[in-house]
Amino acid sequence: MIFGIIGGMAEYFQIDSTVLRIIFLVIASLSGFVPGIMAYFLSFFIVPNK
């Protein structure tokens, strides 16, 4: 909800954003949070605005 990255991805893949956020949190927690958070912030700069 910070930059809208996961919401935009959910809209693109036509799935519920809550489900995608839960999946992201599970993957981020299993990887130690740092890689997941880094990927989230990098995607903020890479993904174009709507």
ROMIVO-212755 format. One record per residue: residue number from 1; residue in one letter; z, y, x of N, C-alpha, C, CB in turn. Coordinates in Angstrom, 2 decimals. Glycine has a CB too. Layout:
seq; type; n.z; n.y; n.x; ca.z; ca.y; ca.x; c.z; c.y; c.x; cb.z; cb.y; cb.x
NUM; a; Z; Y; X; Z; Y; X; Z; Y; X; Z; Y; X
...
//
This chain:
seq; type; n.z; n.y; n.x; ca.z; ca.y; ca.x; c.z; c.y; c.x; cb.z; cb.y; cb.x
1; m; 0.00; -1.20; 0.81; 0.00; 0.00; 0.00; 0.00; 1.26; 0.86; 1.20; 0.00; -0.92
2; i; 0.13; 1.10; 2.14; 0.20; 2.27; 3.01; -1.17; 2.91; 3.16; 0.77; 1.89; 4.38
3; f; -2.15; 2.14; 3.60; -3.49; 2.69; 3.81; -4.50; 2.18; 2.80; -3.96; 2.35; 5.20
4; g; -4.13; 1.23; 1.96; -5.03; 0.68; 0.96; -5.97; -0.38; 1.50; -5.82; 1.77; 0.36
5; i; -5.67; -0.92; 2.66; -6.54; -1.91; 3.28; -6.56; -3.19; 2.46; -6.09; -2.19; 4.71
6; i; -5.40; -3.71; 2.13; -5.35; -4.98; 1.40; -5.85; -4.80; -0.02; -3.92; -5.53; 1.40
7; g; -5.57; -3.66; -0.64; -6.11; -3.40; -1.97; -7.62; -3.34; -1.97; -5.55; -2.10; -2.51
8; g; -8.20; -2.74; -0.94; -9.64; -2.68; -0.82; -10.25; -4.05; -0.56; -10.03; -1.74; 0.28
9; m; -9.58; -4.84; 0.26; -10.06; -6.19; 0.50; -9.99; -7.03; -0.77; -9.26; -6.86; 1.62
10; a; -8.93; -6.86; -1.54; -8.80; -7.60; -2.80; -9.88; -7.19; -3.79; -7.41; -7.36; -3.42
11; e; -10.20; -5.92; -3.82; -11.28; -5.45; -4.69; -12.62; -6.01; -4.24; -11.32; -3.90; -4.72
12; y; -12.85; -6.05; -2.94; -14.11; -6.56; -2.40; -14.28; -8.05; -2.71; -14.17; -6.32; -0.89
13; f; -13.21; -8.83; -2.53; -13.27; -10.27; -2.77; -12.97; -10.64; -4.23; -12.31; -10.99; -1.86
14; q; -12.69; -9.65; -5.06; -12.43; -9.81; -6.49; -11.27; -10.77; -6.76; -13.68; -10.31; -7.19
15; i; -10.15; -10.55; -6.06; -8.93; -11.30; -6.32; -7.79; -10.30; -6.52; -8.61; -12.29; -5.15
16; d; -6.69; -10.78; -7.02; -5.53; -9.93; -7.29; -4.94; -9.44; -5.97; -4.47; -10.68; -8.11
17; s; -4.64; -8.15; -5.90; -4.12; -7.59; -4.66; -2.73; -8.12; -4.33; -4.08; -6.07; -4.74
18; t; -1.94; -8.47; -5.34; -0.61; -9.03; -5.09; -0.71; -10.35; -4.37; 0.15; -9.20; -6.40
19; v; -1.65; -11.19; -4.76; -1.85; -12.47; -4.10; -2.24; -12.26; -2.65; -2.92; -13.31; -4.84
20; l; -3.15; -11.35; -2.40; -3.59; -11.08; -1.03; -2.45; -10.49; -0.19; -4.79; -10.13; -1.04
21; r; -1.62; -9.66; -0.78; -0.47; -9.09; -0.05; 0.53; -10.18; 0.32; 0.24; -8.00; -0.89
22; i; 0.76; -11.13; -0.59; 1.67; -12.23; -0.29; 1.10; -13.10; 0.82; 1.93; -13.08; -1.57
23; i; -0.21; -13.38; 0.76; -0.85; -14.17; 1.81; -0.73; -13.45; 3.16; -2.33; -14.43; 1.47
24; f; -0.95; -12.14; 3.16; -0.83; -11.37; 4.40; 0.59; -11.43; 4.94; -1.24; -9.90; 4.16
25; l; 1.59; -11.29; 4.08; 2.98; -11.34; 4.54; 3.33; -12.71; 5.11; 3.93; -11.00; 3.39
26; v; 2.86; -13.78; 4.49; 3.13; -15.12; 4.99; 2.49; -15.31; 6.36; 2.62; -16.18; 4.01
27; i; 1.23; -14.93; 6.49; 0.54; -15.08; 7.77; 1.19; -14.20; 8.84; -0.95; -14.74; 7.63
28; a; 1.54; -12.97; 8.47; 2.17; -12.07; 9.43; 3.54; -12.60; 9.87; 2.32; -10.66; 8.83
29; s; 4.31; -13.16; 8.95; 5.63; -13.68; 9.32; 5.51; -14.92; 10.20; 6.44; -14.00; 8.08
30; l; 4.48; -15.73; 9.96; 4.30; -16.93; 10.79; 3.80; -16.58; 12.19; 3.34; -17.88; 10.12
31; s; 3.13; -15.46; 12.33; 2.60; -15.08; 13.64; 3.53; -14.14; 14.40; 1.24; -14.44; 13.48
32; g; 4.66; -13.80; 13.83; 5.61; -12.95; 14.52; 5.45; -11.48; 14.18; 5.49; -13.13; 15.98
33; f; 4.76; -11.14; 13.12; 4.54; -9.80; 12.59; 3.70; -8.88; 13.47; 5.85; -9.16; 12.35
34; v; 3.81; -8.95; 14.77; 3.08; -8.02; 15.63; 1.56; -8.18; 15.50; 3.49; -8.22; 17.08
35; p; 1.00; -9.39; 15.59; -0.46; -9.50; 15.43; -0.94; -9.08; 14.04; -0.90; -10.94; 15.69
36; g; -0.19; -9.41; 13.01; -0.58; -9.02; 11.65; -0.54; -7.52; 11.46; 0.32; -9.68; 10.65
37; i; 0.47; -6.88; 11.96; 0.60; -5.43; 11.83; -0.48; -4.73; 12.66; 2.00; -4.96; 12.27
38; m; -0.75; -5.27; 13.85; -1.81; -4.69; 14.68; -3.17; -4.82; 14.01; -1.84; -5.36; 16.07
39; a; -3.44; -5.96; 13.39; -4.70; -6.17; 12.68; -4.81; -5.22; 11.50; -4.83; -7.63; 12.20
40; y; -3.70; -4.98; 10.82; -3.70; -4.07; 9.68; -4.04; -2.64; 10.13; -2.33; -4.09; 8.97
41; f; -3.40; -2.18; 11.19; -3.66; -0.83; 11.67; -5.06; -0.69; 12.28; -2.61; -0.43; 12.69
42; l; -5.54; -1.72; 12.95; -6.90; -1.68; 13.49; -7.93; -1.63; 12.36; -7.16; -2.90; 14.38
43; s; -7.67; -2.37; 11.30; -8.60; -2.36; 10.18; -8.64; -1.00; 9.50; -8.23; -3.44; 9.17
44; f; -7.57; -0.23; 9.60; -7.56; 1.13; 9.05; -8.62; 1.99; 9.73; -6.17; 1.76; 9.21
45; f; -8.79; 1.78; 11.03; -9.77; 2.56; 11.77; -11.19; 1.98; 11.68; -9.36; 2.66; 13.21
46; i; -11.29; 0.67; 11.46; -12.60; 0.02; 11.46; -13.27; 0.03; 10.08; -12.45; -1.40; 11.94
47; v; -12.51; -0.24; 9.04; -13.07; -0.34; 7.69; -13.45; 1.05; 7.18; -12.06; -1.03; 6.72
48; p; -14.67; 1.21; 6.69; -15.08; 2.54; 6.20; -14.38; 2.90; 4.89; -16.59; 2.59; 6.00
49; n; -14.21; 4.19; 4.66; -13.62; 4.66; 3.41; -14.62; 4.51; 2.29; -13.17; 6.13; 3.54
50; k; -14.12; 4.37; 1.10; -14.99; 4.20; -0.06; -15.65; 5.50; -0.45; -14.22; 3.64; -1.24
//
